[in-house]
Amino acid sequence: MKFNKLNIIVLIGLLAIVGVLIMQLVMLNQAYSFEKKEVAEKIHFALQDVVAKIYRDNESEQPAESPIKKISEDYYVVNVDDTFEAEILEIYLKNEFQKVKLDMDYEYAIYNCGSDEMVYGEYISVPGNTNKKQKCANCFTKRPGLVYYFAIRFPQLRYSYITSLQQYWIYTGVLLLVLVIYVYSVLLLLKQKKYTELQKDFINNMTHEFKTPLSSILIASNYAAKQEAIETNPKLSKYLKIIIEQSNKLNQHIERILSVAKTDSGIVALEKRSFNITEALELVRDNASLKFENATVTVTTANSNYMVKADEFHFYNIAYNIVENAIKYGPVQPNIDIAISTVNRGIELHFKDNGPGIAKEHIDFVFDRFYRVPRENKKEVEGFGIGLFYVKKICELHGWKISIQNNADKGITITIHIPKTSLE
């Protein structure tokens, strides 16, 4: 697998979530072990006190060896080694379990030496437990070598562990859900990335395929336009002029798509050099005024000697794109003012027009690729919605910031902030 930036981020995110999940499982296991130990200690201490009371009642001396044997996690045998009554035993068990706050069901059985069988005692439920009692008289087995003893069983012990660790289970479940959502999102992201790459390849291939026949059409059309038979025929000359104009427009669109595809894939290599930004903007003004005779473009600056280190070719393109957009979407007599101002951390270029402005719900998306603002009562303007996307991409490659806002009166202002690091 090729380790690009996206793959590294995805891998780090996956490792982080898996790491947190493993830590949570370790904590859950530790909490489970602690809970088991705590419950076992409560049972042991309670049973010890029960035995001590029986010996006290019988005025006997309690042996040094522990009379409590843990047969399994939920089954205990207590060798009292002295006579005791079942009714008294039940009272002692209830009191001692209540003291240690052992809130769970239990059942007990007492060995009868006369019948040599375990005699089932009672199933004791905790207060408020409405679950159906599941007595298990056959669960109590005899212990060889013992005479005066009883056995006690906790049928819901394992279930109590789960309920007592409820918050840990919830946290673990949430983390598992996050992991599943993350993996699903990554798969969708990789799938989308694949489609995006296919789209880029398609655009690049198609635009290149268009350029070859288009170049042939332009060469043939320009050659034909100079022929005497065409020049002397006004109708043919008009049709041929339309072919040349529309072919040039199509060629411009293809060039823009190629430029956007290159900037989007990071292929563009900026050729930075020092140039006078005021002169570059004045060139944009002159060319726009020649192409659009009804437009008024002005350049306002307090200093005509702003030197910037940047790619002059791409800078001209983004400035011209902004001006051309303002003219195309502006009124019959568009006015565009380009102002250069000095700020604390560099300079700012303000492209202000007198157009209709952009609705609030659309203004945040004008720099998105292929996004076109819906316009009412306005003739349809040719384009693919990639001009301002290209502008933003070039600004980002230079490390500049670009923003857009509606003016207080009418029109919009696009601001490009050029930091001191790009100034000479």
C-alpha positions in Angstrom: 0.0 0.0 0.0 1.3 3.4 -0.9 1.7 5.5 2.3 0.5 9.0 1.3 -0.8 11.6 3.8 -4.3 10.3 3.8 -3.3 6.7 4.4 -1.1 7.7 7.3 -3.9 9.8 8.9 -6.3 6.9 8.5 -3.8 4.4 10.0 -3.1 6.7 12.9 -6.8 7.2 13.6 -7.4 3.5 13.4 -4.5 2.7 15.8 -5.7 5.4 18.2 -9.3 4.0 18.4 -8.1 0.4 18.6 -5.6 1.4 21.4 -8.4 3.1 23.3 -10.6 0.1 22.8 -7.9 -2.3 24.1 -7.4 0.0 27.1 -11.1 -0.1 27.8 -11.2 -3.9 27.6 -8.2 -4.1 29.9 -10.0 -1.8 32.4 -13.2 -3.8 32.0 -11.2 -7.0 32.8 -9.6 -5.4 35.8 -13.0 -4.1 37.0 -14.5 -7.5 36.5 -11.6 -9.2 38.5 -12.0 -6.6 41.3 -15.7 -7.0 41.5 -15.3 -10.8 41.7 -12.7 -10.4 44.5 -14.8 -7.9 46.4 -17.9 -10.1 46.3 -15.9 -13.2 47.3 -14.5 -11.3 50.3 -18.0 -10.2 51.3 -19.3 -13.7 51.1 -16.3 -15.1 53.1 -16.5 -12.5 55.8 -20.3 -12.9 56.2 -20.0 -16.7 56.4 -17.2 -16.4 58.9 -19.4 -14.3 61.1 -22.2 -16.8 60.8 -19.9 -19.6 61.9 -18.6 -17.5 64.8 -22.2 -16.9 66.0 -23.0 -20.6 65.8 -19.9 -21.4 67.9 -20.9 -18.7 70.3 -24.4 -20.0 70.7 -23.0 -23.5 71.4 -20.3 -22.1 73.7 -17.7 -23.9 71.7 -14.2 -22.8 70.7 -13.8 -22.0 67.0 -11.0 -23.9 65.2 -8.0 -22.1 63.8 -8.6 -23.6 60.3 -11.0 -21.8 58.1 -14.3 -23.7 57.9 -15.3 -22.1 54.6 -14.4 -24.0 51.3 -15.0 -22.3 48.0 -16.0 -25.1 45.7 -16.8 -22.9 42.7 -17.4 -19.2 42.0 -21.0 -19.4 43.2 -20.9 -22.4 45.5 -19.5 -22.6 49.1 -19.4 -25.3 51.7 -19.2 -24.3 55.4 -18.0 -26.9 57.9 -19.5 -25.9 61.2 -18.3 -29.1 63.0 -21.0 -28.6 65.6 -24.8 -28.8 65.8 -27.0 -25.9 64.6 -30.6 -25.3 63.8 -31.8 -24.5 60.3 -34.0 -21.6 61.4 -31.2 -19.9 63.3 -28.8 -20.4 60.3 -31.2 -18.7 58.0 -31.6 -15.7 60.3 -27.8 -15.4 60.7 -27.3 -15.6 56.9 -29.8 -12.9 56.3 -28.3 -10.6 58.9 -24.7 -11.1 57.9 -25.3 -10.7 54.2 -27.3 -7.5 54.9 -24.4 -6.2 57.0 -21.9 -6.6 54.1 -24.5 -5.2 51.7 -24.5 -8.4 49.6 -27.7 -7.7 47.5 -28.2 -10.9 45.6 -30.3 -14.1 45.7 -29.0 -17.2 47.4 -30.2 -20.6 48.5 -28.8 -23.1 51.0 -28.9 -26.7 52.0 -28.0 -28.5 55.2 -26.4 -32.0 55.5 -28.6 -34.5 57.4 -26.4 -37.3 58.8 -29.5 -39.4 59.5 -30.5 -39.7 55.8 -27.0 -39.0 54.5 -28.5 -36.4 52.1 -28.4 -32.7 51.6 -31.7 -31.2 52.8 -32.7 -28.2 50.8 -33.3 -25.1 52.9 -34.8 -22.1 51.3 -34.4 -19.7 48.3 -33.8 -16.2 49.7 -34.5 -13.3 47.3 -33.3 -9.7 47.8 -36.0 -7.2 48.5 -37.6 -5.8 45.4 -36.6 -8.7 43.2 -39.6 -9.7 41.1 -37.8 -12.3 39.0 -39.2 -15.8 39.2 -37.3 -18.0 41.7 -35.4 -20.9 40.1 -34.7 -23.3 42.9 -32.1 -26.0 42.3 -32.3 -28.6 45.1 -30.2 -31.0 43.0 -27.3 -28.5 42.8 -26.2 -29.3 46.3 -23.8 -32.3 46.6 -22.5 -34.2 49.6 -18.9 -33.6 50.8 -17.2 -36.7 52.1 -15.7 -36.6 55.6 -18.0 -33.8 56.9 -20.9 -34.2 59.3 -22.1 -30.8 60.5 -22.0 -28.5 57.5 -24.2 -26.5 55.2 -23.7 -25.4 51.6 -24.8 -22.1 50.0 -25.2 -21.2 46.4 -25.6 -17.9 44.6 -27.5 -18.6 41.3 -27.4 -15.0 40.0 -23.8 -14.3 40.9 -22.5 -14.1 37.3 -25.4 -11.9 36.3 -24.7 -9.6 39.2 -21.2 -9.1 37.9 -22.6 -7.9 34.5 -25.1 -5.5 36.1 -22.6 -4.0 38.5 -20.2 -3.3 35.6 -23.0 -1.8 33.5 -21.2 1.5 32.9 -18.1 -0.2 31.7 -20.1 -2.3 29.2 -21.8 0.9 28.0 -18.4 2.6 27.4 -17.1 -0.5 25.7 -20.2 -0.7 23.4 -19.8 3.0 22.5 -16.2 2.5 21.6 -17.0 -0.5 19.5 -19.7 1.6 17.8 -17.2 4.4 17.2 -14.8 1.9 15.7 -17.4 0.5 13.3 -18.5 4.0 12.3 -14.9 5.0 11.7 -14.1 1.9 9.6 -17.3 2.5 7.6 -16.4 6.2 7.1 -12.9 5.3 6.0 -14.2 2.8 3.5 -16.6 5.5 2.1 -13.7 8.0 2.0 -11.4 5.6 0.1 -14.3 4.8 -2.2 -14.9 8.5 -2.8 -11.2 9.1 -3.3 -11.1 6.4 -5.9 -14.0 8.0 -7.7 -12.4 11.4 -7.5 -9.2 10.0 -9.0 -11.2 8.4 -11.8 -12.9 11.7 -12.4 -9.6 13.5 -12.6 -8.2 11.0 -15.0 -11.3 11.2 -17.1 -11.2 15.0 -17.2 -7.5 15.0 -18.1 -7.8 12.4 -20.8 -10.9 14.0 -22.3 -9.5 17.5 -22.3 -6.3 16.3 -24.0 -8.4 14.4 -26.5 -10.5 17.5 -27.2 -7.4 19.7 -27.7 -6.0 17.8 -30.7 -9.0 18.0 -33.0 -9.8 21.5 -31.7 -6.3 22.7 -32.7 -6.8 21.2 -36.2 -10.2 23.1 -36.4 -8.6 26.4 -35.4 -5.7 26.0 -37.9 -8.0 25.0 -40.7 -10.5 27.8 -39.9 -7.8 30.5 -39.7 -6.3 29.4 -43.0 -9.7 29.2 -44.7 -10.7 32.7 -43.4 -7.7 34.2 -45.3 -8.8 32.7 -48.6 -10.1 35.1 -51.2 -13.3 33.1 -51.9 -14.2 33.4 -48.2 -13.3 37.0 -47.8 -15.4 38.0 -50.8 -18.4 36.1 -49.5 -19.9 37.9 -46.5 -22.1 35.0 -45.4 -19.3 32.4 -45.5 -16.9 34.9 -43.8 -19.5 35.4 -41.0 -20.0 31.7 -40.5 -16.3 31.0 -40.4 -15.8 33.8 -37.9 -18.4 32.2 -35.6 -16.6 28.9 -35.9 -13.3 30.5 -34.9 -14.8 32.5 -32.0 -16.6 29.4 -30.6 -13.5 27.3 -31.1 -11.5 29.8 -29.1 -14.1 29.8 -26.4 -14.0 26.0 -26.2 -10.2 26.1 -26.1 -10.3 28.6 -23.2 -12.7 26.3 -21.3 -10.5 23.3 -21.9 -7.4 25.2 -20.6 -9.3 26.2 -17.5 -10.4 22.6 -16.8 -6.8 21.4 -17.3 -5.5 24.1 -15.0 -8.0 23.2 -12.3 -7.2 19.5 -12.7 -3.5 20.2 -12.3 -3.9 22.4 -9.2 -6.3 19.9 -7.7 -3.9 17.0 -8.1 -0.8 19.1 -7.0 0.9 18.8 -10.4 1.4 22.6 -10.7 4.9 23.7 -9.9 4.9 27.4 -9.1 7.7 29.4 -10.8 8.1 32.2 -8.2 10.0 35.3 -9.1 9.8 39.0 -8.1 7.5 41.2 -10.1 5.6 44.5 -9.6 2.1 43.5 -8.6 0.7 47.0 -9.5 1.9 46.6 -13.1 0.4 43.1 -13.3 -2.9 44.4 -12.1 -2.8 47.3 -14.6 -2.2 44.7 -17.4 -5.3 42.9 -16.2 -7.2 46.2 -16.3 -6.0 47.0 -19.8 -6.8 43.6 -21.3 -10.3 43.4 -19.6 -11.1 46.9 -20.9 -10.2 45.9 -24.4 -12.3 42.7 -24.3 -15.2 44.3 -22.5 -15.7 47.8 -23.8 -18.7 48.5 -21.6 -16.7 47.7 -18.4 -14.8 50.2 -16.2 -11.8 48.7 -14.4 -9.7 50.9 -12.1 -6.5 50.2 -10.1 -6.2 52.2 -6.8 -3.0 52.1 -4.8 -1.0 54.5 -2.6 2.3 52.8 -3.6 3.0 51.8 -7.2 6.1 49.8 -6.3 4.7 46.7 -4.5 7.1 43.8 -5.3 5.8 40.3 -4.8 7.6 37.0 -5.1 5.1 34.7 -6.8 4.2 32.9 -10.0 3.4 35.9 -12.3 1.5 33.7 -14.9 -0.9 32.3 -12.3 -1.3 35.6 -10.5 -2.4 37.2 -13.7 -4.8 34.4 -14.4 -6.5 34.6 -10.9 -6.7 38.4 -11.1 -8.2 38.3 -14.6 -10.7 35.5 -13.6 -12.0 37.6 -10.7 -12.4 40.7 -12.9 -14.0 38.7 -15.8 -16.5 37.1 -13.4 -17.4 40.5 -12.0 -18.0 41.8 -15.5 -20.0 38.7 -16.8 -22.3 38.6 -13.8 -22.5 42.4 -13.3 -24.9 45.0 -14.6 -24.9 46.5 -18.1 -22.2 49.0 -17.1 -20.0 47.1 -14.6 -17.5 48.9 -12.5 -14.6 47.0 -10.9 -12.2 48.7 -8.5 -9.0 47.0 -7.6 -7.4 48.5 -4.5 -4.1 47.6 -2.9 -3.6 48.4 0.8 -0.9 47.8 3.3 -1.8 45.9 6.4 0.3 44.9 9.5 1.1 41.4 8.1 1.5 42.1 4.4 -0.8 43.6 1.8 -4.3 43.1 0.7 -5.9 43.2 -2.8 -9.6 44.2 -2.9 -11.6 43.4 -6.0 -14.9 45.4 -5.5 -17.7 45.4 -8.1 -21.2 46.9 -8.4 -23.0 43.7 -9.3 -26.1 42.2 -7.7 -24.2 40.5 -5.0 -24.6 36.9 -3.8 -27.3 35.4 -1.6 -26.1 34.6 1.9 -26.9 30.9 1.5 -24.6 30.6 -1.5 -21.7 32.9 -0.7 -19.8 30.3 1.3 -19.8 27.9 -1.6 -18.6 30.1 -4.5 -15.0 28.8 -4.2 -16.2 25.1 -4.5 -15.4 23.2 -7.6 -18.2 23.2 -10.2 -20.5 25.3 -8.0 -22.5 27.9 -9.8 -24.7 30.5 -8.0 -28.3 30.4 -9.2 -29.3 33.8 -10.6 -32.7 35.2 -11.3 -33.6 37.7 -14.0 -30.1 37.3 -15.5 -29.1 35.8 -18.8 -27.3 32.5 -18.6 -23.6 33.0 -18.5 -21.3 30.3 -20.0 -19.0 28.5 -17.6 -18.4 25.4 -15.5 -18.1 26.9 -12.1 -14.3 26.3 -11.9 -12.9 29.9 -12.3 -13.1 30.8 -8.6 -12.1 27.3 -7.6 -8.9 27.8 -9.6 -8.4 31.2 -7.9 -8.6 29.7 -4.4 -6.3 26.8 -5.3 -3.6 29.1 -6.6 -3.9 31.3 -3.5 -3.5 28.2 -1.3 -0.5 27.1 -3.2 1.1 30.5 -2.6 0.1 30.4 1.1 -2.3 33.4 0.6 -5.7 33.8 2.1 -8.8 34.6 0.1 -12.2 35.7 1.3 -15.5 37.1 -0.2 -18.3 39.3 1.3 -21.2 41.3 0.1 -20.8 45.1 0.1 -23.0 47.3 2.2 -24.6 48.9 -0.8 -24.4 46.4 -3.7 -21.9 44.0 -5.3 -19.3 41.9 -3.7 -15.6 42.3 -2.6 -13.1 39.6 -3.0 -10.0 40.1 -0.8 -6.6 38.4 -1.2 -4.3 38.6 1.7 -0.6 38.4 0.8 1.7 37.9 3.8 5.0 39.6 4.4 6.8 36.4 3.5 5.7 36.8 -0.1 6.8 40.4 -0.4 10.2 41.6 -1.6 
